[in-house]
Amino acid sequence: MTRAARVAFISTLFAAVWSLVFFQFLAVPGISKTVVEDVWPLIPWWLLVSFGSYSLWSLGWGLFTFRDCPEAYEELLKEISQAKDDLRSKGLSFE
């Protein structure tokens, strides 16, 4: 099973269980009905904010540790210089 299929399956399963509890077809054992009514609708927003926080953290960490990969750094500098040379050949000037 590919990663995308696994994510789609887990997301569908979560959405189905969440919907069944939200529309009160299933009861959550050990939790009172008022707590479920107050907290359960907020779970998707909590997951969205958590995913956004994780995404920003991983992006920031990747930028912070970018120089730890000297080969990738040199390759990126080489590609930037190639792009500048190409644009200069087309008449664009850089400072």
N, C-alpha and C positions, 0 to 999 in steps of 0.2 A: 504494500500500500504506500503510495507516495505521500509526501509530507502534506501537500495540498488536500489530498483526499482525507487524510487523517484529521487535519484541522477542520475541514468541512463536516466530517462525521461528528466530531466532538462538539462543534458549534451547534449543529442541528440537535444533537442530544441535549445539550444544555438548554437551548431555546425551547425544546419540547417540555422538559421538566420544569423550567421556569414558568412557562405558560400554564401548565397544569396546576401548579401551586398558585400562581397569580389569580387565575380564574376559579380557584377553590375546588378543583376536581380532586386534588391530592392534598393531604394534610402533612405538615412537617412535624414528626414526632418530637416531643420534648420542648416545643416552643409554642407559646400561647398565640392565639389567633390575632390579637391586637399587635403583637410584635411582628408577626408575619405581614400584617396589613401595612405597618409603618415602615418596615425595613426592606421587605422583598422587592417593592418597585424600584428601589435605589440600586440594586445589585448590578444591572447593566451599566449604569453610569459609573459606578465604582470600578467596574472592569475596564471601561473606556478610559477613565482617568489613569488607572494603573498601567494600562498598555501605553498610553501617551508618555507617562513618566519613564517607563522602561525604555521606550524608543529614544527619548531625549537623552537619557543617561547613556545608552549604548552608543549613540551618535557622538556625544561629548567625549566619552572614553576613547572612541576610535580616533577622534581628532587629537586628544591628549597624547595618545601613544603612537601617533603616526610616525614619528621619527625613530621609533623602535624597529622599523622595517626599512633598513637602508636601501635595499634593492628597489622596493616600491617607491621610495622617495626619489631615488635617482631616475627611475623610469618615468615618474611624473614630471620631473624637471626636464627630461629629454623631450617628452611629448609637448610640454609647454613651449619649449624653444622651437620645436618643429612647427607648431601652430603659429607662433610669431613669425617665423621665416616664411611660411605659406601666406600669411596675411600681408607681410611686407612685399612679397612678390606681386600681390594684387593691388598694391598702392596704398595700404594703410600704414600710418606711421605711429610708432610708440615712443613714449618719453624715456 
